[in-house]
Amino acid sequence: MTHWILLLVSLGIILLGATVFTNGLEWFGKKMNLSDGAVGSIFAAVGTALPETLVPIVAIMFGSPEAGHKIGVGAIIGAPFMLGTLALFISGIAVVLNRRKREDYPIMRVDTAVMRRDMEYFLVLYAVAILASFLNGHPVIKTFCGLALFLTYGGYVLKTLRCENDACHTVEESDLDPCYFAPKSHDPHMSIIGLQVFGSLLLIVWGSYIFVEKVQILSLQMGISPFILAMIIAPIATELPEKFNSVIWINKGKDTLAIGNITGAMVFQGSVITALGIMMTEWQLNPAALLTVALTFASVGMAYVQIRWKKHLTPGTLLVGGGFYLAFVVLVLLGKI
């Protein structure tokens, strides 16, 4: 019972951290005159990706050579799968639940240039990372692929900060709630904002660490295999910040920040984190991992096609991701993979 209680407590910690974090980032964007795309796709995405980034790194560096690498690779592949299916699904649900507050429903209020850019980078970089698993472990080629992913992500960051190909809508003070660490100030000092962002990140990482630890214990008690833990349970736990942040922003009608938080995290996970997996492990993907990759491409691809052809995004397209995720879970429970 204690483990279940601490599991719920950790959820509360993550939710609190995500709420404070989004507020701090919005004020950071306002102070720096950054666009919604930059705040959502880079700072929020990378910041809230820290928990799921730590899981595979710790597993690879400190786990046993065999089990640690399997858990690490599973967590690396599982993270984009969760973001591209379950996180998008939850965002679609949030839009549907807020439809009465949206005169333009079902059209989502996203900057399609930002979304298109994020999805194009993810689809290309993740495809390169997956192709690297078929190179039979040649060290030179693997190192080249890993470095190429790192450098390309750097180019993506620069392009996003320069607001290339998007409208560069900056965060407006009228849209902001008071800074939580300085609620009476209309112009909080950057050090206060930085302290709020850093403190909330610590809450997110701490809560996610407790969550993963308790999920591991409960999974072992219930007889769930380490593979399921790595591919499904651990990513669900560590992806909670993105899900909470996106729901918070969608409730405020800030869809670019919400979806950009997810797509930006996908670019980060599909490039930087997979690069670490390529260079630090044998990077051999089993059929189950390849299935999650295919489902991820299918879910993100549908959203990308709608944005590319229709020039807008609707929650119905995002809800399809839930079906892909459910299909994988059913196959796992039936022992088909």
Secondary structure, 3 states (H helix, E strand, C coil): CHHHHHHHHHHHHHHHHHHHHHHHHHHHHHHHCCEHHHHHHHHHHHHHCHHHHHHHHHHHHHCCCCHHHHHHHHHHHHHHHHHHHHHHHHHHHHHHHCHHHCCCCCCCCCCHHHHHHHHHHHHHHHHHHHHHHHCCCCHHHHHHHHHHHHHHHHHHHHHHHCCCCCCCCECCHHHCCCCCCCCCCCCCCHHHHHHHHHHHHHHHHHHHHHHHHHHHHHHHHCCCCHHHHHHHHHHHHHCHHHHHHHHHHHHCCCHHHHHHHHHHHHHHHHHHHHHHHHHHCCCCCCHHHHHHHHHHHHHHHHHHHHHHHHCCCCHHHHHHHHHHHHHHHHHHHCCCC
